Amino acid sequence: EVTAATYIDKAIALDTLEANKIEYITSVANNYVAAKNYNEAGKWYARLFAIKKNVTKTDLYNAGINYYTGGNYKTSDSVFALYQQKFPDDVLGYYYGAIAKANMDSTSVLGLAMSDYQKLIEVAAKLPDTTRGKQLQITGYRYMINYNYTVKKDYATTLSYIDKILAIDPTNELSLQNKKAIEDAMRRDA
C-alpha cells in the first residue's frame, strides 16, 4: 500500500531546497499529531535533525514530546539528551529527560531519573523567572524525596530534601506533613 508519506519521501529525496524538505517533513509530522499517532509524528520531526543545518529547541522538543506522548520513553529520552547537549542551560531538556526516565523506571528502583532531576534543580535555580525556577526545583526535590524515602530508606537524606523545598516554600503543606511524619517515624524507630 502506497501512502501519502511514501510520496513525500520521494519528494524529499528529489528536492534540493532545505526549506522545501523542512516543509514536507513538518506537514507530515503535523498530520500524524492531528491523527494522534505520536510515535510517527516523533519519527518525522526527528528527520529534521538530518535535514536542517541548525536544529532548534523547537525541533528537538517536537520530536521528543511526541515520542514521550506516544509512550516511547527511551527514544524520547534520547532526543532530550540531544537537547541537553545542544542547550545545556535550558531546563526543558532536563525536565523531559527526567520524566521520560521516570516513566522507564516507574518504581524508581534504578534511580534512572536522578541525574536529570539533579541537573534540573541546578539549572532551574538560575532561571530569571524565579517562580518557574522554584516550581521546577520543587519538582526535582520531590523525585529525590521519593527515591530516598521509598528506595533507599534513607530518612535523613529525605528530610534534607524536604527542608530544601521548605526553604523555597515555607508553607508547602505536603512538605510540612511529610517532614512531621518522617520525624515521628524516626523517633519511633530510634
Disulfide bonds with the S-S distance in Angstrom:
none
